[in-house]
Amino acid sequence: MPRLLIVHHTPSPGMQAMFEQVVAGATTEEIEDVEVVRTAALAATASDVLAADGYLLGTPANLGYISGALKHFFDTVYYPCLDSTAGRPFGCWVHGNEGTEGALRAIASITSGLSWRQAAEPVVLSGTPDQADLSACWELGAAVAAGLMP
């Protein structure tokens, strides 16, 4: 059964709401035979990444960059996973009051180095998530999970 790994850093109510909708989309009853694993960015390991077939990444934008937690995740898994995970699909969501462009650039740069394939457009949000934003998060989760269905 394909496995989707959701790696997230959810330090705020807005990030938590986005994360919950990504999970809801990835685990909707229309998605069949895909195991969804959720782990905090500071707890995720190279073994988690190697065992997964696709990835969803969630981060706040901090000072124009990804969170330290997501950066730590990438620092930890990059070389152990470099050759073994090439071509795998990923999606991401970013929340911040400013600097989301820098966070997206960092994710694009790191995932490009890993040779991961962007499977869905990122969800980028500033301010409090509204229903349209949360729906976009649900769609992100559903789209990446559906792409893994056998």
N, C-alpha and C positions, 0 to 999 in steps of 0.2 A: 504494500500500500504506500503510495507517495506520501511524503511528509512535508508540511509547510511549517517553517520555523518563524515565529513572530518575535522579533527582538525589539524591545521598547524601553524607553526611559520616560516615565510618566509622573513628573514631579508636581503637576498642577491639575486643577479640576478640568481645565480645557483639554489637556493632553489625555487625561483619564477618559473623558467622554469620547474623544477621537479613537483611542485604543479600544474601548468597548464596542464601538461601531465597526471597526476593522475586524475584530474577532467575530462579531455577529454576522458580518458578511461572509467571512471565511468558513463559518460553521453552519450556515443556513442549510435547511434540509435539501435544497436543490444540489448542494455539493455532496457528491457521493464518493466514498472510498478514498478520502484524503484525510490523513491524520494531521490535526493542527496542534502544534506545541507552542506554548507561550513561555517566554523567559525574559526576565529583566536583563538589560544590557550588561550590568555588572556581574551577572551570574552566568551568562552564556559562555560556552567553551567551544574550542575547535571541534571537539567530538560532536557537539550539538549541530554545528554547521555541516560537518561531514556526513552526518546521518540524515540531513534534510535534502529535499529535492528542489526547494524554492524558499524564498525569504520575503518577509515584510519587515520593514525597519521604521521605527517611530522615534522622533527626537524633537526636543525644543531647539529653537535657534538661540544660541547663547553668544552674544557679542559677535554676531556675523558668522558663526561656525556651528557645527553639530555639538551636542552636549559632550561633556567630558566622559560620561558613561558610554555613549556610543563610540566615541573615539577610542576608549579603552577596549571595548569589544573588538573593534577593527584591529587595533594594535596586537591583541591577543591571538586573533584567528588568522590574520593575513598570511603569513608564511606557511603555517601548517596546512592551510586550505588552498593555497594559490593554484596549484596544478589540478587538484582533485575536484574543484567546484566550477571550473570554467564552463561557461555556457548556461549556467543555471539561471532561472528567472527570479526577478525581485521587483518589489514595489516599495514605496516609502510615503510617509506623511511627516510634515514639518509644521510646527506651530511656533510663532514668535511675534513679538511686537515690532521688531525690525531685524534685518540681517538674514532673512530667510534665503535670500539669493546665495549668500556665502555658504549656508548649510547645505543647500542643494548642490552647489558646486563641489563641496567636499564629498558628499555622497557619490556624485557622479564620478569624481576622480578616483575614489577608492574602489568603487564597484567596477569601474573600467579597468583598473589595475588587476582586479580579480577575474576579469573577463566575464562578469555576470551580465545577464541580458535584462534590460528594463522591460518588464511585462505589462506595465500600466503607467499612465501618467501620474506623477506625484500629486498628492493633495497638500496644498500649501495654504496656511491660514494665519491671519493676524487677527487678534481680538478674540472675543468670545464666540465659540462655534454656534452657528444657527442651524436650523433643520437642514438647509441645503448643504452646509459643510459636513454635517454628520451623515447625510445620505451619500455624499461623495466618499467618505471614509468607508461606509458599508460597501459601496460599489468597488472600491479598491480591494478590500478583503475578498469579496466574492470573485472578482476578476482574476486575481493571482491564484486563488485556490482552484477555480474552475480550470485554469490552464494546466493544472497538475493532474486533473482527473484522468484515469486510465481509459 
